[in-house]
Amino acid sequence: MIHNFTTDHQVNHRSIRQFKDQPLTTEQLTTIYEAARHTSSSMFLQQFSILRLTDPKKRAAVREISKQPYVGAEGELLIFIADLYRNQQIRHQLGNDGGRLHTTDIFMQAAEDTILALQNALTAAESMGLGGVVLGSIKNDPEKLIQVLDLPKMTFPILGLQVGVPNQEPQLKPRLPLNQITFNDNYPRDFKLSSLKEYDQTVTTYYDLRDANKRIDSFTKQINGDKLNNHQTSRDKLLQALHDQGLALN
Ligand SMILES: Cc1cc2nc3c(=O)[nH]c(=O)nc-3n(C[C@H](O)[C@H](O)[C@H](O)COP(=O)(O)O)c2cc1C
């Protein structure tokens, strides 16, 4: 591969979950925002917003929902929101109806914009020597989250990003080999469990700082375990919460 400042940072990505009690400078925060702002935008609809949580009560409430102690602890907590409210308002204030804003198609486009913007924000942070972790856990209880954030209909919090000055140095987490995830022209249907034997071994050499510095299970064991086993969770309320927000209705 070609090594330059950008690619070296990208292939050295690791989630940071422990931060120094040191605020980001206004310049750092603005740089993160600018990187997010310039992300590609589906149909140029620009359907995302970032809600920065500084209120300790709101941060604590989001931490409670996520059940992860580092959420809203040290560092910035940014909530990336799929935002169709602004475009609905534009149309309403121009005397029109919401048109296709309630469709799954337009919601998906907003979600895509939002996720890409978050990754750009994280990459920008990492390029400045900061670190961060993407937070899907904020959606453990989507209805409660929307209530805590006091979000209007036509918005939906997609992911959080905890970002700050790193106070830990995790190992690089091994990813699936390229030959498992990149194909030319045809998608292969001859997947064999045995092709992941070596990768499985590599994964078990990774120490998870989250779990008292323990080695983690092999990849195939993780996939075959609790993460994907059938069980009910409060996250099953996601579709209902989306519909309650007036989104992805048809
Ligand atoms: C959509 C998404 C949601 C995630 N949610 C969480 C989360 O809620 N809490 C957390 O600690 N890490 C979360 N992560 C981080 C992943 O656990 C992490 O990226 C993965 O284990 C690989 O480790 P690495 O980022 O250090 O390479 C999330 C990552 C993504 C992409």
The ligand as a MOL file (V3000), in Angstrom:
LIG
                    3D

  0  0  0     0  0            999 V3000
M  V30 BEGIN CTAB
M  V30 COUNTS 31 33 0 0 0
M  V30 BEGIN ATOM
M  V30 1 C -21.5410 1.8410 14.2580 0
M  V30 2 C -20.5910 1.5790 15.4030 0
M  V30 3 C -21.0620 1.5720 16.6940 0
M  V30 4 C -20.1930 1.3600 17.7620 0
M  V30 5 N -20.6760 1.4250 19.0350 0
M  V30 6 C -19.8270 1.2970 20.0670 0
M  V30 7 C -20.2910 1.4820 21.4020 0
M  V30 8 O -21.4620 1.7190 21.6400 0
M  V30 9 N -19.4090 1.3860 22.4090 0
M  V30 10 C -18.0880 1.1170 22.1900 0
M  V30 11 O -17.3430 1.0400 23.1610 0
M  V30 12 N -17.6110 0.9460 20.9410 0
M  V30 13 C -18.4450 1.0430 19.8740 0
M  V30 14 N -17.9660 0.9360 18.5920 0
M  V30 15 C -16.5270 0.7070 18.3630 0
M  V30 16 C -16.2480 -0.7280 17.9830 0
M  V30 17 O -16.3820 -1.5470 19.1220 0
M  V30 18 C -14.8190 -0.8090 17.4210 0
M  V30 19 O -14.7140 0.0000 16.2940 0
M  V30 20 C -14.4480 -2.2420 17.0520 0
M  V30 21 O -14.4260 -3.0760 18.1860 0
M  V30 22 C -13.0750 -2.2890 16.3990 0
M  V30 23 O -12.0850 -1.7540 17.2550 0
M  V30 24 P -11.2000 -0.5060 16.8420 0
M  V30 25 O -12.1140 0.6180 16.4700 0
M  V30 26 O -10.3660 -0.1880 18.0460 0
M  V30 27 O -10.3510 -0.9330 15.6790 0
M  V30 28 C -18.8130 1.1140 17.5200 0
M  V30 29 C -18.3570 1.1210 16.1910 0
M  V30 30 C -19.2320 1.3550 15.1570 0
M  V30 31 C -18.7070 1.3720 13.7460 0
M  V30 END ATOM
M  V30 BEGIN BOND
M  V30 1 1 1 2
M  V30 2 1 2 3
M  V30 3 2 2 30
M  V30 4 2 3 4
M  V30 5 1 4 5
M  V30 6 1 4 28
M  V30 7 2 5 6
M  V30 8 1 6 7
M  V30 9 1 6 13
M  V30 10 2 7 8
M  V30 11 1 7 9
M  V30 12 1 9 10
M  V30 13 2 10 11
M  V30 14 1 10 12
M  V30 15 2 12 13
M  V30 16 1 13 14
M  V30 17 1 14 15
M  V30 18 1 14 28
M  V30 19 1 15 16
M  V30 20 1 16 17
M  V30 21 1 16 18
M  V30 22 1 18 19
M  V30 23 1 18 20
M  V30 24 1 20 21
M  V30 25 1 20 22
M  V30 26 1 22 23
M  V30 27 1 23 24
M  V30 28 2 24 25
M  V30 29 1 24 26
M  V30 30 1 24 27
M  V30 31 2 28 29
M  V30 32 1 29 30
M  V30 33 1 30 31
M  V30 END BOND
M  V30 END CTAB
M  END
